[in-house]
Amino acid sequence: MTTTATRKNMKAMPAVLTNAFYAFYDLHRPAYYAFAQARLPAEEARVAVAHFFSLVADNWTSVVNERCPSAWAWERHTQVIARRSGRTPTPAQDISLLHDHLLFSIREIATL
């Protein structure tokens, strides 16, 4: 479910971009939230993910112009979580968390 702020931001965009953002959000939000919850207290994780997707919505036209929007977004998300947790894990540690603890498949991790 998107936040009210996210919906307001998306109204100004053409429908194709709005639909693309919602597809991105629906595809990635569960994993982003699970990852955040594994590193942060539940309420902090909820706030971090909501804020992150609001920022992505605000900058969606720039995000879709990135070479790989999913990789760009994941990198920013892990930076946000690292900053909020006060701990900067390595990419290998992040992958281990996703695969070994959150039980995401290799394909799901690659999609992120």
C-alpha positions as CSV (number, residue, x, y, z in Angstrom):
1,M,0.0,0.0,0.0
2,T,1.4,3.4,-0.9
3,T,1.4,6.4,1.4
4,T,-0.9,9.4,0.9
5,A,2.2,11.5,0.3
6,T,3.4,9.1,-2.4
7,R,0.0,9.2,-4.1
8,K,0.0,13.0,-4.1
9,N,3.4,13.0,-5.7
10,M,2.4,10.6,-8.4
11,K,-0.7,12.5,-9.5
12,A,1.5,15.0,-11.4
13,M,3.1,12.3,-13.6
14,P,1.8,10.8,-16.8
15,A,-0.1,7.6,-16.2
16,V,2.6,5.4,-17.7
17,L,5.1,6.7,-15.2
18,T,2.7,6.5,-12.4
19,N,1.8,2.8,-13.2
20,A,5.5,2.0,-13.6
21,F,6.2,3.4,-10.1
22,Y,3.3,1.4,-8.6
23,A,4.6,-1.8,-10.3
24,F,8.1,-1.1,-8.9
25,Y,6.6,-0.4,-5.4
26,D,4.4,-3.5,-5.4
27,L,7.3,-5.7,-6.6
28,H,10.0,-4.4,-4.2
29,R,8.3,-3.1,-1.1
30,P,7.9,-6.4,0.7
31,A,11.6,-7.3,0.4
32,Y,12.7,-3.7,1.2
33,Y,10.5,-3.8,4.4
34,A,11.7,-7.3,5.4
35,F,15.3,-6.2,5.0
36,A,14.7,-3.0,7.0
37,Q,12.9,-5.0,9.7
38,A,15.9,-7.3,10.0
39,R,18.2,-4.4,10.7
40,L,16.0,-1.9,12.6
41,P,13.2,-1.9,15.1
42,A,9.8,-2.5,13.5
43,E,8.5,1.1,13.7
44,E,11.8,2.5,12.5
45,A,11.8,0.1,9.6
46,R,8.3,1.1,8.6
47,V,9.2,4.8,8.7
48,A,12.4,4.2,6.8
49,V,10.7,2.3,4.0
50,A,7.8,4.7,3.7
51,H,10.3,7.6,3.6
52,F,12.5,5.9,1.0
53,F,9.6,5.1,-1.4
54,S,8.3,8.7,-1.0
55,L,11.7,9.9,-2.1
56,V,11.7,7.5,-5.0
57,A,8.3,8.7,-6.0
58,D,9.4,12.3,-5.9
59,N,12.3,11.5,-8.2
60,W,10.8,8.8,-10.3
61,T,11.5,10.3,-13.7
62,S,15.2,10.5,-12.7
63,V,15.1,6.9,-11.3
64,V,13.8,5.4,-14.5
65,N,16.6,7.1,-16.4
66,E,19.2,5.3,-14.4
67,R,21.0,2.4,-16.2
68,C,19.4,-0.1,-13.8
69,P,16.7,1.5,-11.6
70,S,16.4,-1.5,-9.3
71,A,20.1,-1.6,-8.6
72,W,20.1,2.2,-8.1
73,A,17.2,2.0,-5.6
74,W,18.6,-1.0,-3.7
75,E,21.9,0.8,-3.2
76,R,20.1,3.9,-1.9
77,H,17.9,1.7,0.4
78,T,20.8,-0.1,1.9
79,Q,22.5,3.2,2.5
80,V,19.4,4.5,4.3
81,I,19.2,1.4,6.5
82,A,22.9,1.5,7.3
83,R,22.7,5.1,8.3
84,R,19.7,4.6,10.5
85,S,21.1,1.4,12.1
86,G,24.6,2.9,12.6
87,R,26.1,-0.1,11.0
88,T,27.4,-0.5,7.5
89,P,27.4,-4.1,6.5
90,T,29.2,-5.4,3.4
91,P,27.2,-6.4,0.3
92,A,28.1,-10.0,1.1
93,Q,26.5,-9.6,4.6
94,D,23.4,-8.0,3.0
95,I,23.1,-10.9,0.6
96,S,23.6,-13.4,3.4
97,L,20.8,-11.7,5.4
98,L,18.5,-11.9,2.4
99,H,19.3,-15.5,1.5
100,D,20.1,-17.2,4.8
101,H,17.8,-15.4,7.2
102,L,15.0,-13.9,5.2
103,L,15.0,-16.9,2.8
104,F,14.9,-15.0,-0.5
105,S,15.9,-17.0,-3.5
106,I,18.8,-16.1,-5.7
107,R,16.4,-15.0,-8.4
108,E,14.5,-12.7,-5.9
109,I,17.8,-11.2,-4.7
110,A,18.9,-10.6,-8.3
111,T,15.6,-8.8,-9.0
112,L,16.3,-6.5,-6.1
